[in-house]
Amino acid sequence: MMKLLAGVEEMTGGERIVGASVQLGYFAQNLAESLNYDKTVLDELGDSAGAMTMPALRALLGAMLFSGDDVYKRVQVLSGGERARLALAKVLARPCNCLLLDEPTNNLDIVAKDTLLEALRRFPGTVLIVSHDRFILNELVTEVLEVGQGHAIRYLGNYDEYLVKKEQLEAAAAPLSAATADRAAATRELRGTNGQVARPKNSQNASDGARSARSEPTKEIPTSRPSDREAHRKRERIARQRGQIEAQIEQKETERASLATEMNDPNFYLARKDADELIARYEQLGREVDRLYADLVKFDEPASVANR
């Protein structure tokens, strides 16, 4: 990812957009290997420093722990940590306001790490760092970007704060996932094999006539008795009302499931300014679905009483 951001590696998809005023400085893990081993520390830095004055060069090298005659050492005699510090100095010597640092503390001892940390704290621009060094991540960064599973999640704070917030978000999402699963199980139980909402369990004593009115299309029954015609119209009316309630349940369950999926994403609470409103809507839909199921039960109660 760092190579893609730095423009070093060619992208196979997507788009890389760099702001008009952004000047990138890229520190790669193997940057020290590209140093000219035949040059002195001072000359190697000077080749990348552009218009920097000698006092500025010496000050930058001093910040990287090259002082006195150390600046006249040849690169080939430097240790791995010293070469890493020189490579970082070359990055800082170029005009830039956005640093891309890939494992900058590799091969650095404690003193060198503290020196690097102080230099980065004084850097006036933006620093994007990839590191396994937890100390640097806690002392330097103010935001953590977690990349994985096809998306990126942004957390405010240092590395330890990121871990705490991630744990809190996962704990908050767990009950929602369980509630969604329970609701789906209850819905499946109340559905028949044809995908329609079935009668609740407490209506098993309903008459065969009422069951037939719900499960089969109604047909006009020729009769001259007013009471029979009225009963037939009543069954038709009940069937229509049940169908309307079942449609409402289907619609609200679909909306609630969609909200649950969105709320289970850890980025939901950070990216959505209307998170509280959506959570309230999720809970309201749950209450409305419960009331609709209760209305379905009421249709069976008269038939059950009549059957007794």
Order of alpha helices (4+ residues) and beta strands (2+ residues): alpha-beta-alpha-alpha-alpha-beta-alpha-beta-alpha-beta-beta-alpha-alpha-alpha-alpha-alpha
